[in-house]
Amino acid sequence: MRTLILLAALLAAPALAQPPREESPASQELLDQLGQGSSDAELARAIAAAAAHPLGTGANPIRVGGPEGAQAYLARLRCGDGSAPRIGEREAAGVGAYGTIVDAWPIDCGDAAPGKVSLVIDLYHDGHVEQAAPPGFAILP
């Protein structure tokens, strides 16, 4: 039995000695789209450019600090009639306007405006608390 274990260890040793893969499991296209971080000036330019688009879209995602920030923002969101919307499950939405991965949440206001929409949220803005509401919504303080 010891011989069998020793033989198995010797046969596995070359595989363990190989260098790690140099490729990421993510597609090269996705990696090329990801930003390498940005300066304050670059972020300010990106925010100004995004402001030309409706808030909550891929071109102007809602900026929040992590999953907790997203949940806090969504809890403050109100439909056109003042009611709280039904929030669906988060879905991956690709790379947003700031070069980071964004997520989309299905939002349902029922018969109230704006009805059923999908809001895009960027979780990579630590410390930022969004005060604006997407079109058709209100945001509580």
N, C-alpha and C positions, 0 to 999 in steps of 0.2 A: 504494500500500500504506500509506504514512504517513497518507494522508487517511482511509482506512478505520479505522486504529487510533485516530486522533484522534476520528473520529465515534463510535466505540464507547465511548471514554473519556468523551466529552461526554454520551452517552445514559445511561451508568451513573452519572454523578455525582449526579443527584438521589436515586437509590436509596441511595447511600452516605451522603448527607447526612441521611437520616432518623434520628430518635432511635431508640435500641434499644427493643425490646419491653418493656413494663412487666410483662407476665405471665410467670410462671415456666412452664417446660414441665411441672412437676409439677401434679397436680390440686389444686384449691383445698381439697378435703376432706383430702388428705394434708398440705398446708401448715397447715391449721387444727389438725391433731392434733399437729404438732411443737411442742415446747416452745421457749421463747425463752431457755433457760438457766435455772438455778435457784440459789437461795442454798443455803448449807450447811444451814440450818434446813429449807428445803423438801425438800432431798434426804433429810435424816434422817427427815422425816415420810413421804416416799414409800417409803423402805426399810422403815420400821416397818409401813406398810400392806401392802406386798408380802409381808412375812414371814408374813402370815396365809394365804398360798397356797403350794402346793408349789414348791420351787426348780426352775427350769428350764422354767417355764411362762410364757406371755405376761404373766400377772399378777405373776410374780416371776422375771424373767429372771436368768440367771447374769451377774453383773457382772464384766467383764474390761477390760483396757486394750489395745484394738486387736486386730487380727488375730493378732499374736504372743501376746497374752494368751489369746485363744481357743484357739490351738493348744497352748499350754502347759497350759491347764486340761484340754483333751480328752486330752492325753498322760498326765495324772495320774489320769484317770477309770478306775475298775475296775468290772466287773460283779459280781454277787452271789457268784460263785465265785472272784473274785480275778483273772480274766483281763481283758486289755485288750479293749474292745469294737471292733467294726469301725465306722469313722466314715464316713458318706456325705458327699456334696457339700452345701455350704452353700446354703441357699435364703432368699430374702427372706421376712420374716414380719410386716411391717407396723410399727406403732408400739407400743412396749412400755409398761410401767407407769411408766417414768421420762421419758416424752415423747420418746424417741429411737427411731430406726429399729433394729429388732432382726432377727436372723437365726436360722434354725433349722437344726440339724444332725440328720439321721437317724442314730440310734445302734442298732447291732444286737449284742446279746449272745448271739445264737444260742439254745441251750436254757437258758442261765443266766438268772436273774432280772436285770433286769426284762424281758428279751426285746427286742422292737423298740419303740423310743420315739423321739420327736423332742424335742430339748432346745433351748430358746430362750435365746440369748445376746445380751447388750447390750455392744457393743464400746466404748462411750463413757464408760468409767470409768477414766481414766488412773491408773496407780499402784495400782489395787485388784487384789489377788490373792485370789480366792474360796477359802475354806478348807472350805466345806461341800459336801456331795454331794447330788445330787437323790435322791429316794426310790428305793430299790432298788440304788443305787450306793455305792461307796466312793471316797474321793479320797486319793491318795498325798500325803505332805507335800512 
